[in-house]
Amino acid sequence: MLDAAGITRAGEAVAKTREEAAAAAAKLGFPLVMKVIGPVHKSDVGGVVLGIKTEESVLSEFDRMIKSKTPHPFNAPMAARDRALRRGK
């Protein structure tokens, strides 16, 4: 819906290999958010990591996440505080 409305949003990528995770991070830029994808409660499996700032951290988190119940880490750049979408009251 945001794309259709012409509203700019943060990029995203799904990585199935370490190489894809590193390439996505290089393309998206730092800092990143990494999340697992799937029908799990992300907080229950440590499936969300904020503030990833280096390729080394991307690879380390990828390795950790790939061992979880949902083996498809998702990379996205972190939005600046003034750009984050917030749900209204």
C-alpha positions as semicolon CSV with decimal commas, in nm:
position;residue;x (nm);y (nm);z (nm)
1;M;0,000;0,000;0,000
2;L;0,282;0,240;0,080
3;D;0,446;0,174;-0,257
4;A;0,116;0,229;-0,436
5;A;0,071;0,560;-0,255
6;G;0,424;0,670;-0,347
7;I;0,539;0,674;0,016
8;T;0,909;0,597;0,055
9;R;0,988;0,314;0,293
10;A;1,296;0,131;0,409
11;G;1,434;-0,140;0,181
12;E;1,426;-0,508;0,270
13;A;1,579;-0,838;0,168
14;V;1,540;-1,207;0,249
15;A;1,864;-1,401;0,283
16;K;1,887;-1,777;0,255
17;T;2,269;-1,792;0,264
18;R;2,548;-1,607;0,444
19;E;2,653;-1,458;0,111
20;E;2,302;-1,326;0,044
21;A;2,291;-1,175;0,394
22;A;2,624;-0,997;0,343
23;A;2,526;-0,872;-0,004
24;A;2,189;-0,746;0,124
25;A;2,358;-0,564;0,411
26;A;2,602;-0,396;0,173
27;K;2,317;-0,286;-0,053
28;L;2,081;-0,168;0,223
29;G;2,344;0,001;0,437
30;F;2,397;0,011;0,811
31;P;2,263;0,005;1,076
32;L;2,034;-0,289;1,005
33;V;1,754;-0,482;1,167
34;M;1,750;-0,859;1,119
35;K;1,439;-1,067;1,179
36;V;1,340;-1,427;1,123
37;I;1,044;-1,492;0,896
38;G;0,774;-1,740;0,972
39;P;0,494;-1,847;1,198
40;V;0,692;-1,807;1,522
41;H;0,686;-1,551;1,796
42;K;1,006;-1,366;1,707
43;S;1,072;-1,266;2,068
44;D;1,044;-1,630;2,179
45;V;1,325;-1,742;1,947
46;G;1,551;-1,434;1,963
47;G;1,434;-1,354;1,615
48;V;1,482;-0,975;1,610
49;V;1,816;-0,797;1,635
50;L;1,845;-0,418;1,618
51;G;2,142;-0,196;1,550
52;I;2,359;-0,430;1,342
53;K;2,649;-0,214;1,225
54;T;2,905;-0,445;1,060
55;E;2,921;-0,729;0,809
56;E;3,079;-0,944;1,078
57;S;2,770;-0,892;1,296
58;V;2,540;-0,971;1,002
59;L;2,717;-1,302;0,947
60;S;2,721;-1,387;1,318
61;E;2,349;-1,314;1,358
62;F;2,270;-1,498;1,035
63;D;2,446;-1,809;1,167
64;R;2,256;-1,785;1,496
65;M;1,918;-1,724;1,329
66;I;1,957;-1,995;1,068
67;K;1,968;-2,247;1,354
68;S;1,630;-2,126;1,485
69;K;1,296;-2,281;1,397
70;T;1,253;-2,037;1,108
71;P;1,562;-2,040;0,886
72;H;1,510;-1,728;0,674
73;P;1,665;-1,413;0,819
74;F;1,525;-1,088;0,685
75;N;1,739;-0,772;0,662
76;A;1,612;-0,417;0,664
77;P;1,776;-0,084;0,737
78;M;1,684;0,076;1,066
79;A;1,463;0,380;1,028
80;A;1,566;0,699;1,198
81;R;1,348;0,781;1,497
82;D;1,183;1,066;1,310
83;R;1,100;0,836;1,018
84;A;0,950;0,544;1,205
85;L;0,586;0,474;1,133
86;R;0,368;0,491;1,438
87;R;0,018;0,368;1,489
88;G;-0,226;0,639;1,587
89;K;-0,442;0,636;1,897
